[in-house]
């Protein structure tokens, strides 16, 4: 499937189960390399990025098999640290395999990671942190080689709370000799999930979820059963989709405890939000209120949902100001929304002003990256007439089946 077709103008109603988290499952799958045993990862989403990670794990010598409720990974036969170039080039999250492979094999060879084109996202922070733990890097034209005769603990301070760099330090740190102290660590829930999985495997990690993480390395690890939490970004996509299209929905299993800034933003936009052990209930307002929004590392508003809010506010009652502080190229959706009649003015590469319009008109648009593609689906729900969204494979990187989920909420969506 290359495209999805949406017939807009229908308010959303009903309930949908939120899938397992993309951003939590990928580092946990990378961490299975460290245990040299079999782990059962429940609630792992069947998305393109996970399938690419599975291919990488198999190429490294893992035995991987899907079951109805999750995925079993046996890493007992892993002997080498060279990754397949094709999967690496298409998936940024393959970078978290760097710390895992060095920890397991003492070496790693990989092509420079790819993924969505939303900014530079340099890897120097990862390399600098790992070098402090005894890793030597050799940069080649198309490959990065790493080796470590013996990993050792270190005191590391990150200049920015990078999720990926935090994950790599944790993954390498559990296999290093001695204690690793990481200051300036990312606070994202996905870091907590990774540390929880490793702790279940026998690692000793303190401070997960805070800016200071202490890893006591060199302990023997074993396989375990672990459940991936629900995806807060998918839940947020459908939440803001309901606010834009109208209606009322229940997001079953949504991780409400991880979504404070998202729920607060939804309420500022006029949404009625109610949380319970069952999930999050969302009721759209008659008219969306304009807001000022700035993205920030967790617990701030996630950059992955900025474009979805932008799409929803194209029909807000007034001017919405959005500032992107994480990535410098995350407004690629603007031109596509303008094809649908949106009124958006760029102040600079980091800030836009959205003037709400009375209606959007369905159009033929193109997804250029994962989250922008999901935001175009939200715009399609809001628009009059038919919207055809190309670049559907981008959306599949993070959503199991966005068409199926939206149909469960009453939307008219078809794959092309």
C-alpha positions, 0 to 999 in steps of 0.5 A: 500500500502506497496511499490511504484515502480518507472521506472527511467531515465525519465526527469520531465516535467509539473506542480504539485500543492503543498499540504498544509503544514504538519508542519503548519497544525498539531499545528493549529489543536492542537490549535483548542482545545483552542477555544471551538468553531468551526473552518474551516481549509482550505487546510489541507493535507490528510496525515497520520499524520493529520489523526492521529491528527484527531483521537486524537482530536475525542478521546478528544471529538472534532467533526471533519468532512472533507469537499472538501476544508478542515476540520471543528473542533468543540472543544466545548465538550472537557472535559478531557485531556487524549490522546489515546496512539496508535496515540501518539506513532506514531506521534511526533507532538502529543507533541504540544497537551501538551500545548493546553490540559493544556491550555484547561483542566488544565491537560494532560495525554499522552504516550511518543510521537513517530514518525520517528527515526532520533535522540533523540529529548528530550522533556525536553525543552518543560517540563522545559518551561511549568514548568515555567508557573505553570505546574507540571509534573509526569513521569511514566514508559510509560506515562507523566502526567501534571497538572496546577491549574492555568497557569501564564505568565513567562519569558522563554528563550529556549537554542535552537530554538526548533519548538515544544517547541516554539509551546507549549509555545505559545499554553499554553501562550494564555490561561495563566494569564498575559504576557509570554515573550519567548526568543530564539523562533524558526523562522520557518514559521510554528510558524508564521502560528500558531500565525496567526491562534490564532490571528484570533481567538482573541489572542494577540501575538507579534513578531511571526517570530522573536526570541522574542515572547510576548503572552498576555494571558487570552483573550477569543478566538473564532472559525475562518476560516484559510488557511494552507500555502503550504508545503515548504518541499514537494515543495523542494522535487519535486524541487530537484527531478527535478534537479536530474532527469532532465527536467523543472517543475512548482511548483504551489502555492509553498511558495517561500517566505519561501524557500530562503535557498532552492532556493539559494542551488538549484541555487548553484547546477546549477538549473535555478529558477524563482519565480512568483505569480503562484509558482516556475519554475525549470529547471535542469542543464545538470550536477549538481554542487557539493556543501557544505551544512550544515543544520540549523534552519530557515532561514537556510537550513531545515534538512527535505530536507537534504536527498533529496539533498544527493540523488540528488548529488549522480550523481553530478559532483564531491564531495558534503559535507553535515553536519547535525547539527539538528539530529544525526541519519539522514543519515539512507538513505546512505546504501539504496543509496549504494545499487543503486550504490551511492558512499558515505563516512561517516566522522562521524555521522554528516557528509558525503561526496558524490562522484558523479557517472555516473549512479544509478541502480534501486534496492529494497530499504527500507524507514526507515523514512519520509524524507529519504523515499521521498529521495529514490523516488528522487533516483528512478527517477534518476536511470536506471531501476526499483526501488522498495521502501518499507516502503511506510507508512513512506512517507504517513506521510507527502505526500498526494500522492507522486506517483500521484504528480510524475506521473503528472510530467511525471514519471512512478510510481505505487503503490504496 
